Amino acid sequence: MTNSPFIPLTAIDCTIPALLIDRNAPLDVLHANATARVLAVTQLMETFSSRDVQEADAVDLKHLSTTAMLLLRDGCDLLNVLGWRLQPR
């Protein structure tokens, strides 16, 4: 990990990141943000599992899967920072 206090989210690969994680944020804040994203994807997938997706449009499925990917990647990035912070120094 670099010495920068900010780590870019990795879901969107770009040369100038616009969304950053403050690696010095309190642990409970990192955890709450990761939890919110993972929970949102969990609820989205629970909705899918209880519906007949055969009637779904390919474009809608692409939008929903992209949304799930972005939220999960953000959650993973936050959990990675949390894990680094919890390591003994």
N, C-alpha and C positions, 0 to 999 in steps of 0.2 A: 504494500500500500504506500502511496506517495505521502509526502508531508503536507500536502494541501489540505486545508480544513474542509474542502468541499469535494464530493465525489459525484460525477455525473451519473444519472440513471442510464441504464444500458439498453433499454427496449428500442430506442430509436438511435441508430448510428448516424451521428452528424459531427462535423468538424468543430462546431461551437455549440456545446450543450446549453440548453436553456433551463433544464430542471436538474437541481443538484441536491444531494443529501449532505447535511451538515454533520460530519463525523463526530463533532463535539456535542451534538444534541444530547440531552439526557436520555438514558437508556429506556425509561418508560415512554418517552416520546417516540423513539425509534420503534419500539415494540408496538405501540398503539397505531402508528402509521402502517407498519407491516401487517398487523392484524386486520385493520380496516380493509386493506386491499385483498388479502387472502379471503376474508369473510365475504366480500362482495362477489368474488369469483365463485366461491362455494355456493352462494345463494343463486347465482346465475346458472350454475351447473345443476343444482337441485331443481330449478325451474325447467331446464331442458329435459331432465330425467322424468318429469311428470307430464310431459307434453308429447304430442305426436309431431315429430319434426319432419315427417314425410311431406307435409304441405308447405314447408319452409322454402323460401326463395333462396337461390344460391348466393345472391348478393347479401341478403339478410344474414345468412350463416357466416359469410366472410366477415361482415361487420361485427357479429357477436363473438366470433373466434378471435378477431383482432383485439377486441375489447378485453377478453379474458387473458390473452397473451400479455397485453400491456400491463394490466393490473398484477398478474402473477410475476412478471419480470420486475416490476417496481417493488413488490413485496419481497422477492428474493434479494434484490439489491439492498433493501433495508435490513433484511435478516443477516446478510453478509457483513454489513457494517456493525450490526449488533454483535455478531460473533467475534469480529476483530476486537471490538471494545471489551468483550468479556474475557479475552485471552490474557493470561498473566504477562506483565511487561518485564 
